[in-house]
Amino acid sequence: MKHPESAILSGVHNVNALGVLRGLKRKGIPVIVLDVDSKSMVRYSRYVTKLVPCPNPLDSEMGFINALMELGRSLDHRPVYIPTGDAEVLALSKHKEKLNAYYRMPVASFDTVNLLVNKKRFFQDVIRRNIPCPRTCFPETVDEMRKMAADIGYPLIMKSAYSHLFIQEFHKKVFVIHSPSTLETAIAMLNAPIQDYFLQEIIPGNTLYLFYGYFNRQSVPLGICGYDKVRQFPRDFGIGTVCRSINRPRPIQNAVSYLQAIGYYGLAEPEFKLDPRDGQYKLIEINTRSVTQTQLAAACGIHVEYLAYQDMIWGNVEPLKPATEGVLWIDEINELHYQLSRIRRGLFSFSELSFILEGKKVFAGVAADDPIPIVIGLAHFFHERYHSPRIVDTMLSI
């Protein structure tokens, strides 16, 4: 099938954008990649139709938007824009009105997107709706933070309202607070007002469940692929390195109901943690962009970005059947992070690798028809590990 419009995405340095690029191009869709990251493995893919220099929205939101406007005026069609990052989807939703003349964007309104991306607003809304989630406190002062931490009990975690900014600053998702003295250390490090941070209990165990899907303008899910996080790195609050597809109706329905209640539209990835104390799946977050497991969803019959493309171009897309279960997805680079950190601490075990040999598998980076990106990704990995091994290995400690 000849597709009438191209797709456009930001070439950030991870397997998220790489998976989106490969999936769409293999459908015959030309893909324009915004070159926002000089270290990106995506820019070396043979599937890039056109590489366009562009500021990173993390560094300059208006520079990013102005570059998009300039590119849009030079094109003779309206590409379908697939967002790949939090800063990016916030910028797109905020400036959606003027960008709509040049791009088709499966992106909700700024208020809706910001409700989900701003983790503090998100948990306040989830709690108000009585949706199961971790116990969370929202201090307004340092004294309140100390009192609330003592009330929750140690260990606990401290989160930022905008996790993508926190990761950029501290190279980790959260601060793990083990004691009052650790809390004081964290408070001294904060680079924003106390009100931009909140405290949360740590749910016991390590059973995490996610799904990736696309919701049309009527908030109807056109396709959903669920998966367990078999392993993540760092172990407790990290990136999934190995996932296995499975459809779990209870958490899926809880998240779908919430997204429909807020009138959500676009790409979505809710994440849950199973609480062994009451047997409930607790909602942890909802991403509003493409995700690293995109190729897992596609391999299971739910090509989420292609659903978004079809909906943007033709509309009237029928919901897909449930995703195939039992497919294993492996992020080779982050799994290597995990295994080398285990070797470094004398904890490596071959038994942890044995299950990878079984069943159908999807690899995030390796592709016989597109070999260069994984080589670039591994080169960056070993360079970073050589220069900052402690940061790479721990990522959590304050």
Secondary structure, 3 states (H helix, E strand, C coil): CCCCCCEEEECCCCHHHHHHHHHHHCCCCCEEEEECCCCCCHHHCCCCCEEEECCCCCCCHHHHHHHHHHHHHHCCCCCEECCCCHHHHHHHHHCHHHHCCCCECCECCHHHHHHHHEHHHHHHHHHHCCCCCCCEECCCCHHHHHHHHHHHCCCEEEEECEHHHHHHHHCCCCEEECCHHHHHHHHHHCCCCHHHEEEEECCCCCCEEEEEEEECCCCCEEEEEEEEEEEEECCCCCEEEEEEECCCHHHHHHHHHHHHHCCCCEEEEEEEEEECCCCEEEEEEEECCCCCCHHHHHHCCCCHHHHHHHHHHCCCCCCCCCCCCCCEEECHHHHHHHHHHHHHCCCCCCHHHHHHHCCCEEECCCCCCCCHHHHHHHHHHHHHHHHCHHHHHCCCCC
